[in-house]
Amino acid sequence: MSDVSRQALRRRTFAIISHPDAGKTTLTEKLLLFGGAIQMAGSVKGRKAARHATSDWMKLEQERGISVTSSVMQFPYDGRIVNLLDTPGHADFGEDTYRVLTAVDSALMVIDVAKGVEERTIKLMEVCRMRDTPIMTFINKLDREGKDPIELLDEVETVLGIQCAPVTWPIGMGKRLKGVVHLISGEVHLYEQGRNFTRQDSTIFASIDDPLLEARIGADMLSDLRDELELVQGASHSFDLDAYHAGRQTPVFFGSAVNNFGVQPLLDFFVKHAPPPQPRETTERAVMPDEAKLTGFVFKIQANMDPQHRDRVAFMRVCSGRFEAGMKAFHVRSGKEMKLANALTFMASDREIAVEAWPGDVIGIHNHGTISIGDTFTEGERFSFTGIPNFAPELFRRARLRDPLKLKQLQKGLEQLSEEGATQFFRPLMSNDLILGAVGVLQFDVAAYRLKAEYGVDAIFEPVGVATTRWIHCDSEKKLEEFREKNAANLGIDAAGELVYLAPSRVNLQLAQERWPDVRFAATRETA
Ligand code: G4P
């Protein structure tokens, strides 16, 4: 077996999806604890303020070091290398989340036992389904009273449309929580408080028949448990690796993240069964992870980590081959060789200079704006990875300067912010307006704040007559030219120079589509 395929097979690259407050941050801490990445769980905590208020988010972003290093967390566990890619918590940043999900091989869904399936979980699940991403489920907060476990699984099956295969099963709940039974190994993990910060999460009995177990949980509870297990095993699906890998079935675990309980069986099962890096589609062919040559794509850009330097870090998911410090790679969009200088890997909470990286890993590449989201790197081949979407924004504002002399800085700031992907920047062909599009209204506040803090530009965002945008494609040059001429008033270009239709209303868009059947109006731009 080649080094590449051996290393690829060791990798488990995933993201956690959940509705805010279900326990994603807490679970992340515990996973890192098991990975030996941090001594005392708690270091990820600072981030959670992010979702509460704009001002908190901004303060947090000033401490950019934190949010960058927590974007990718890598730790070894049980002979595997686990890469956990963070998904932004705030609802406004859905677009970023979608793109992170294109860079993983599987996902972990966290559900609050009392709340069940929530709105954002449903949305994220839809995204996972687009690529049939395998999903494991962790039902959290078992130390509190919640829904009946059988009903909860039923809810997941009906609302999310995925088969559930319980792997652990709770013994009691809330104040009566005693532990979980592992339905495959038969082991019983007892719930013991005070193990929050230890790596061994509980006392383990080999089976429910262990005579000592009765002493610990009581005869009544044990007999109820036997009945319940019979019911569960009869009524639920048993774990099927193929169905899980195909995204049709989700293995389910129960626990309490904050008490560090039930996390270890989850992690053990995860590293064993979650898929290693998978083949990836490109414009030319599928790329296999064990190919010798390096390929990868950029799914996230983070600007101005250090306000002293105007550099940005592009996060590249390695899809095949081996990355080695200082190597050159072919940047397909520009057609140029690029030195991947000072690339970073993300080990635990420290940024380190990357020595090497393998399929499934993420490296951070410093650059000054030459790299965009969706860009592909290879060792010479000219193809692009597909399926990294740029969504049409739904809210638009015109940027107005308080100091007109700062126009250049404003333009530069808007361009650079839109490279990060959260906002998009458009310039109409017929006016000097600078229009910012976003998927959430909070992003305008964030943009105004950052323009001031990072570019010294005092700008406000005011309403503009744009309802939606579409990227324009047309196979016939002649038709396109005609379309451009007739619609110049509603056309603009985005930050990448692509032609975009800026529709003043949905009705207008519909009419334009009917009038120009040869022109394609795309709601997403696949960055290629
Ligand atoms: P998120 O990243 O998904 O948004 O959730 P986060 O981990 O921040 O957890 C949300 C809240 O739920 C936190 O409480 C956290 O302590 C709590 N929590 C997480 N896991 C469990 C669990 O297993 N049991 C119980 N009872 N609570 C849990 P908070 O009050 O918002 O914050 P804090 O005061 O605890 O820091």
Boltz pocket constraint, residues with backbone or C-beta under 6 A from the ligand:
constraints:
  - pocket:
      binder: B
      contacts: [[A, 18], [A, 19], [A, 20], [A, 21], [A, 22], [A, 23], [A, 24], [A, 25], [A, 26], [A, 27], [A, 48], [A, 89], [A, 140], [A, 141], [A, 142], [A, 143], [A, 144], [A, 255], [A, 256], [A, 257], [A, 258], [A, 259]]
      max_distance: 6.0
